[in-house]
Amino acid sequence: MSGANHGGGLVLGIESSCDETAAAVVRGGREILSSIVDSQVAEHAQFGGVVPEIAGRSHLRSILPVIDRALSGARVELDDIDAIAVTSRPGLIGSLLVGLSTAKALAFTRGLPLVGVDHIEAHVYAATMECAQDPYPCAALVVSGGHTALYRATSPLDIERVSSTLDDAAGEAFDKVAHLLGLEYPGGPSVARLAAQGDPRRYEFPRYRARLGPGETIGAFSFSGLKTAVLYHLRGQNGQAPTPPPEQILDRADVAACFQEAVVDSLVEPTLRAARELDVATLLVVGGVACNRRLRERMHAAASSAGLACHFPSPSYCTDNAAMIAGLGWHLWRAGRVADLELDASPR
């Protein structure tokens, strides 16, 4: 099958920034022909979090089979591909290098353009791939295990960070509270499942409220205090005391529900305020925590009340994937923003 038969151009996307090895083929920046994700959750679960060395070795084993599956799923061959897009930042450096080295080798041997993609900007773009109308300009909340930040985007290629977290990311707080409650990794889905059985009004955990400095209109996020409040609730006033075993935490579901509600409050209110300050009509919410059902309910309701359009990607495109890399990569390629073989990975 010839690449000329695919209007708009075919981009092979490669993603390996953390603990998912992913590849996808996207046409014209929006049409997803295939999207393959090989998750490492089972490998890291026994450690309660991602182990960088294990992640890198897993990527090495998986990267070529995953690319083959993506090409096969799209019913194309490498000869049909017009450009290769790869995550070059941010992420675990060892993991990034696996994907980047593979992309460089394919680009060099096939004579294809190479495009380096910012993982966070690709998350923002992921929400636009399913929008029926142009969402720009918009505000975008990126909320995941490693990132919690607000951006203003005026096009796929013009995105500016306007706020971030002072300490923990929201997803990281979910993982740590899940560990305190004796729940399995990853913490977000585990806490959400338990929270569905609890009373979200039983306890009043703290919500961080940013203190704005002179001239500031958009505050930062913070989840460290909330995480600490849950710890003291479980251990008593001696923070060094051992956490009770799960079977002794009689209010476990209520703690999970109240914690989740506090996280959602801490995300919804600042995001809506920022959207007003940025004078945008559309709000995007992306990243792994965007899968959380309570966050989706509350953010949609708050945005509707404020007269804003609100878009979440489908759950499979909230978490790390290569379709978003290929999609944004298409725009970068068409704009001439290609890289040479000296492109390096950056953890930040």
N, C-alpha and C positions, 0 to 999 in steps of 0.2 A: 504494500500500500504506500503510495507516494505522499510525502508531506504536502505537496501541492493540492492534494484533495481535501485538505483541512483548512477551511477559511479561518483567518485570524491568527494562525500560527499555533503550533503545539509546543508546550513547555513541559519538560520533565522537572518536577520539583523533588528535592531531597531534604529531609529534616532529621537531624540527630542531635539536637541541642541538650537533651536531658536523658529521659529514660524511655523514649519511644523512637524506634527506627521506622521512618515513614518515607514513602515515595508516592507520587501522584502524577498523572498526566492531565493537563488542563488546556483547553482550547480557547483562545481569545480572551484569556484572563478571567473567564467566568464559568465556562462549561466544563464541569468535572467529568472526565471520561473514566478515571479510576482513582481510587485513594486507598492505599494499603498502609495500615499501622500495625507494627509488631510491638506489643507492650512488654515491658520488663517488670511489671508490678509483682509477679510471683517471685522473681529473683531477689527483689529488694524487701519484700514484705517481712521476712524474718528479722531484718535489721531496723524496721520501723521508719525507713526513709531511704533515699537514693544513695548508694555507695558509688562514688565516681569511678573507681577502677573497674568494678563489676559492670557499670554502665558502658564504659568504653569497650570492654571485651565483648559484651553482648552485641554492640553495634557492629563490631568487626565480623562476628559470625552471621549477622542478619542482613547487612546492607545490600549485598548483591542479590540474594534471593528475593528480598523485598522489592528491589528495582525490577527484577524479572517479572514478578507478580503484577506490578503496576503496569508494565508495558503489555503484558498478556491480557490484563483486565481491560485495558483500553483498546485492545486489538490492533496494536501498532508495534513497530520495531524501532530500534535506535535510529535507523536510517530515516524514519519519518519525523524525528524530533527536530525542532528548529532552534531551540535554546535550552540550556540547563540552568536552573535556579537552585541555589543551595543556601541554607541558613549559615551565615558566617558570624553572627553575634545576636544576642548574648547567650550564654549557656555554660555548661561544663566544658572546659577547654579540651579534655581528651575526647569527649563525645563529639564536639564540633569538628575536631580534626578528622575524625573518621569520615563523616559526610562530606566535608570539604575536599579531602584528598581524593575521594571517589569521584566527586563531581569534576575536579580538575583533570583526572585521568580520562574520564569520558569526553570532556570538552576537547582535550588535546588530541586524543586519538581519532575523534570524529570531526575535528575542525569546527566545533560548535561554539557560539557565544556563551560565555560564563557570566552569570549574574549572582552577586552576593546579596542576600536578603537579611534585613533586620527582623529577627523573630517576633519582637513586640509589634512592630509596624504591620507585620503579616497577620497577627492576631486581629488587629483593628480592621484590616482589609477583609478578613474572613466573614465578618458580619455583613459587609456590603455585597458579597457574592450572591446572597439570596434575597437582596432587596429588589423590589420591582421598579423602584424609582431611584434616581440619583440622591444619595443621602447627604451630600456635601452642601455647605459646611456642617460639621457635626461635632459633638463631644463624644469621647470614647473612654469608657472605664475598662481598663485591663486588670483583671482580678484573677490571680492564680496562686500556685504554691510559692513561686519565686518573685512575683510582681504584683503590686497594687498601685496603680497610677492612673491619672487622668490626662487625656490628650485632647487637643483641638486639631481636627483634620479638615483641610479645605480641598483636598484631592487625594487620590491614592498615594501620590508622591510628596505631598506636603503635610507633614504631621509634626506637631510641637507638643512636648510634655509640659503641662501646666501645674501638675501636682503629683506627689508620690507619698509613700509611707515613710514615717520617721523611723520605723523599726521593723517589726514583722510584717510580712505579707499576709493577707487574709487566709490564703490556703495553708500557709505555714502554721498559723494559729489553729486552724482546723486539725492539722496533723498532730500538733502537740496536745491539744485537748483530747483528741481521740486516744492518744497514748495514756493520758491521765485516767481516762474512763475505761481503759482496758479493751479498746476497740481495735479492729484490724486496720492496717495500712492499705490504701490511702485513706486519710482521715475524713475528707469531705463527704464522700458517700456514706461512710460508716456513721458519722455523727448525724447526717440527715435522716438516715433510716431510723435511728434510735429516737431522734427528736420528734418524729411523727407520732410517737407513742406518749410524748410528754406534754406538760403544761408550760407554755412559753411565758406565762405571767407569774409563775410561782416565785421566782427570784429576780431581783433587779441588778443585773450585772452592769458595770460601768460602760458608758459610750463616750469615746473620746470626742471632745469638741475643740477644734483648732483655735488657738489664739492668734488672731491676725495681726501682723505688724503694720507699721505705717505704710499706706499705699497698697497693702495686700488685700485682695478680694477673694482669693481661692485658697483654702487651707489644706493642710496635709492630712493624711490618714495615720492612725496608730492603733495597733492591736496588742501591744505588749501588756498594757495595764489590764485589759480584759482577760488575757491568758493568765496573768498572775492572780486575778480575782477568783478565777475558777480553781486554781491551784490551792489558794487559801481556803476556799469553800470546802474542798475535799480533804485537806490535811489539817484544818484548824489553823490557829495563829502561828504555829510552828512550821514555817515553810520548809524546814529541813526534815520534818517528819516523813516517814514513808507514806506513799499513797495507799489508801485501803485497797484490798483486792476487789475486783469488780462485783463479786457477789455480796460484799458488805456495803456497797454504795446503793442504798435503798431508793434514793431519788435520782438515780442515774439518768433516766429518760428525761426528767424535768430539767436537770442540769444541762443536758444536751440541747433541749428545746430552748432554754433561756439563753444559753451561749449563742446558738444559731441566730436567735432573734436580735441579740445585741450586735452581732456581726452585720446582719442585714441592715439594721438601723444605721450603723456606722458607715455603710456604703451608700444607702439610698439618699439620705438627707444631704450630705455634702455633694453628691453627684448632681442632684437636682439644682442645688444652689449654684454649682459651677456652670451648669447649662444655661441658667439665667444670666450669669455674669458674662459668659462667652457669647451670648446673644445668638444661640443656635436653635433650630427647630427640631433637630433629630439627635437622639441619644443611642449610642451603641454600647452594648455590654458584652465583653468577650473574655476568654481565658477559661481555665478549668473550673473555677468556682461559678462561672456563669451557667453551669449545668444545674446548680442548686435550685430546686423547685420553688422554695420560699423566696429566694432572691428574685426569681423571675416574676412571681406573683406580685410582690411588693413594688418592684421597679416599674412593671407595666402599669399598675394602678396609680402610682405616684406620677409617672410621666403623663398618663392620660388626664389626670386632674390638672396638671400644669399645661396642658395643650401641646405636649411634645410627642412626636413619633418615637417609638422605642423598638430597637431591633436586637435580638439575640441570635447568634448562629444556631443551627441545629446542634444538639449535644455532641455529635461526632466531630463537629468542626469547632467546638469550644476548646477541647483539649488539643494537645500538640498534634499536628497533621501536616502533610506536605502539600495538600491542595491549596492551602493559603500561601505557601511559599511559591508554588508555581503561578498562582493567580497574580500576586503582587510582582513576581518576577517578570511576568509578561509585560506589565506596565513599565518596569525599569528597562527591560530590553528594548521595547519600542521607543523609549525616550533616549536611547543611546547610552544608558548608564550601565555599561558592561565592565567587567573586570578582566585583568590579565592573570596569568598563572602565579603571580606573586601575591594574590589575595590571601590574607591571613585571617585566622580566627581570632575573635576577641571575646573574653568571658563577660565583658561589660558593654 
